Amino acid sequence: MTGLVDGRVALVTGGAGGIGRATAIRLAQEGAAVAVADRDLQGARATVGLLEELGGPALAVAVDVTDPKSVEAMVDAVTKEFGALHGAYNNAGVEDALQPAHLITEKQWDHVVNVDLKGTWLCMKHEIAYMLTHGGGSIVNAASVLAHVTMSNVPAYTAAKHGVAGLTRSAALDYAQNGIRVNAVSPGAIRTELIDRTIASGKVSESDYANLHPMNRLGEPAEVAEAVVWLLSDRSSFVTGHCLAVDGGMLAT
Ligand SMILES: NC(=O)c1ccc[n+]([C@@H]2O[C@H](COP(=O)([O-])OP(=O)(O)OC[C@H]3O[C@@H](n4cnc5c(N)ncnc54)[C@H](O)[C@@H]3O)[C@@H](O)[C@H]2O)c1
C-alpha cells in the first residue's frame, strides 16, 4: 500500500518536539523523506533518529526561523540533500509571556512576533521561491485557535497568530495559479512542552485548558499531525487558503 505522501520531500520546522515531531513521524510513516529543522539541533537529531527507525530518509537541520540567512540556508540544505521540496510545515513557534498588553515588554513582544509571524513568513519566502521553479508544492502554517478568537493575557501571540491566518490566505491567492497551496492548522490546546510551560507558570491549569474545548480534554500532537499530513498531501488538492481547526469543537462555541 502506498502512503499519502509517498516519495515526497517534506520540511518541518520546530521538529525537535511537540506537534512538529509528531508530524515528522506521520510524514515518514506515509512515505516522505523528512527534513527536521529546529533551533534545538540535538532535539532535531533525536527526531531524525526516530524517523530512521521507521526506515525513512531524514535530515536534521539547525535553523533560527527569525534569521533570514539561516532560513535560506535551511531550504538550500534540504533541496541539496533530497533534490526537491514538495511540502513544508512551518511549525516553529513560542508562547506568550502571559501578561496583558500594557505589561509585556518590547523584548517579549518582539520575541513572540518574530518567531511566530516573521519566522513563518521568512520560511514561506524561501520555500515558495524554490517551489515556483520546481513544480509547485503545499505549505501548511501553524496558526492556532488564537488566530480566530482569543483569551486573557496572550496579546502578542494572538496578534502573531491572527497574522499567520492572514498571511496564509494572502499567499494562497498569490500562488493559486502556480501550483502552490497554502493552508494552516488551528489547534486548540495540545499536550506539548509549550502547554506544560504555561501550566508551570501557575496562571493556567490543565483543567482550564481542557474546559476550553467542548470535548473537555487537551488534544494530542498526533491529532494535529493527521490534519497537517492531509493538507500536505494531494488528497487536499482543491484546498487552499484554509485554516483547519483541530480544537475539540472550541471554535464552534
Ligand atoms: N501546543 C499547543 O497547544 C498549540 C496550540 C496552537 C498552536 N500551537 C502552535 O504549534 C506550533 C508547535 O507548538 P508545540 O506546542 O509543539 O510547541 P513546542 O514548544 O513543543 O515546540 C516548538 C518547537 O519550535 C522550536 N523553535 C522555537 N523557536 C524557534 C526558532 N526561532 N527557530 C527554530 N525553531 C524554533 C522549539 O525549539 C521547539 O522544538 C507552534 O507554532 C505553536 O504556536 C500549539
The ligand as an SDF file (V2000), in Angstrom:
LIG
                    3D

 44 48  0  0  0  0  0  0  0  0999 V2000
    0.5580   23.1940   21.9330 N   0  0  0  0  0  0  0  0  0  0  0  0
   -0.4970   23.9100   21.6880 C   0  0  0  0  0  0  0  0  0  0  0  0
   -1.4730   23.9150   22.4620 O   0  0  0  0  0  0  0  0  0  0  0  0
   -0.6050   24.7440   20.4480 C   0  0  0  0  0  0  0  0  0  0  0  0
   -1.8580   25.2600   20.1090 C   0  0  0  0  0  0  0  0  0  0  0  0
   -1.9960   26.0260   18.9590 C   0  0  0  0  0  0  0  0  0  0  0  0
   -0.8990   26.2680   18.1690 C   0  0  0  0  0  0  0  0  0  0  0  0
    0.3000   25.7670   18.5050 N   0  0  0  0  0  0  0  0  0  0  0  0
    1.4410   26.0860   17.6390 C   0  0  0  0  0  0  0  0  0  0  0  0
    2.0060   24.8850   17.1480 O   0  0  0  0  0  0  0  0  0  0  0  0
    3.4080   25.0660   16.9610 C   0  0  0  0  0  0  0  0  0  0  0  0
    4.1610   23.9660   17.7100 C   0  0  0  0  0  0  0  0  0  0  0  0
    3.8430   24.0820   19.0970 O   0  0  0  0  0  0  0  0  0  0  0  0
    4.2420   22.9890   20.1760 P   0  0  0  0  0  0  0  0  0  0  0  0
    3.1590   23.0110   21.1700 O   0  0  0  0  0  0  0  0  0  0  0  0
    4.6400   21.7190   19.5180 O   0  0  0  0  0  0  0  0  0  0  0  0
    5.4980   23.7310   20.8380 O   0  0  0  0  0  0  0  0  0  0  0  0
    6.8860   23.1670   21.4150 P   0  0  0  0  0  0  0  0  0  0  0  0
    7.4220   24.2590   22.2830 O   0  0  0  0  0  0  0  0  0  0  0  0
    6.7250   21.8110   21.9440 O   0  0  0  0  0  0  0  0  0  0  0  0
    7.7560   23.0810   20.0690 O   0  0  0  0  0  0  0  0  0  0  0  0
    8.1180   24.2490   19.3490 C   0  0  0  0  0  0  0  0  0  0  0  0
    9.4340   23.9860   18.6450 C   0  0  0  0  0  0  0  0  0  0  0  0
    9.7960   25.2020   17.9540 O   0  0  0  0  0  0  0  0  0  0  0  0
   11.1970   25.3900   18.1200 C   0  0  0  0  0  0  0  0  0  0  0  0
   11.5330   26.7980   17.9690 N   0  0  0  0  0  0  0  0  0  0  0  0
   11.1680   27.8310   18.7610 C   0  0  0  0  0  0  0  0  0  0  0  0
   11.7120   28.9750   18.3170 N   0  0  0  0  0  0  0  0  0  0  0  0
   12.4320   28.6620   17.2030 C   0  0  0  0  0  0  0  0  0  0  0  0
   13.2300   29.4180   16.2920 C   0  0  0  0  0  0  0  0  0  0  0  0
   13.4130   30.7360   16.4390 N   0  0  0  0  0  0  0  0  0  0  0  0
   13.7990   28.7660   15.2550 N   0  0  0  0  0  0  0  0  0  0  0  0
   13.6340   27.4390   15.1020 C   0  0  0  0  0  0  0  0  0  0  0  0
   12.9140   26.6660   15.9290 N   0  0  0  0  0  0  0  0  0  0  0  0
   12.3130   27.2800   16.9730 C   0  0  0  0  0  0  0  0  0  0  0  0
   11.4870   24.8840   19.5420 C   0  0  0  0  0  0  0  0  0  0  0  0
   12.8500   24.5850   19.7230 O   0  0  0  0  0  0  0  0  0  0  0  0
   10.5830   23.6730   19.6290 C   0  0  0  0  0  0  0  0  0  0  0  0
   11.2380   22.4930   19.2030 O   0  0  0  0  0  0  0  0  0  0  0  0
    3.7170   26.4870   17.4510 C   0  0  0  0  0  0  0  0  0  0  0  0
    3.7390   27.3680   16.3350 O   0  0  0  0  0  0  0  0  0  0  0  0
    2.5630   26.8040   18.3620 C   0  0  0  0  0  0  0  0  0  0  0  0
    2.3160   28.1880   18.4680 O   0  0  0  0  0  0  0  0  0  0  0  0
    0.4880   24.9970   19.6330 C   0  0  0  0  0  0  0  0  0  0  0  0
  1  2  1  0
  2  3  2  0
  2  4  1  0
  4  5  1  0
  4 44  2  0
  5  6  2  0
  6  7  1  0
  7  8  2  0
  8  9  1  0
  8 44  1  0
  9 10  1  0
  9 42  1  0
 10 11  1  0
 11 12  1  0
 11 40  1  0
 12 13  1  0
 13 14  1  0
 14 15  2  0
 14 16  1  0
 14 17  1  0
 17 18  1  0
 18 19  2  0
 18 20  1  0
 18 21  1  0
 21 22  1  0
 22 23  1  0
 23 24  1  0
 23 38  1  0
 24 25  1  0
 25 26  1  0
 25 36  1  0
 26 27  1  0
 26 35  1  0
 27 28  2  0
 28 29  1  0
 29 30  1  0
 29 35  2  0
 30 31  1  0
 30 32  2  0
 32 33  1  0
 33 34  2  0
 34 35  1  0
 36 37  1  0
 36 38  1  0
 38 39  1  0
 40 41  1  0
 40 42  1  0
 42 43  1  0
M  CHG  2   8   1  16  -1
M  END
$$$$
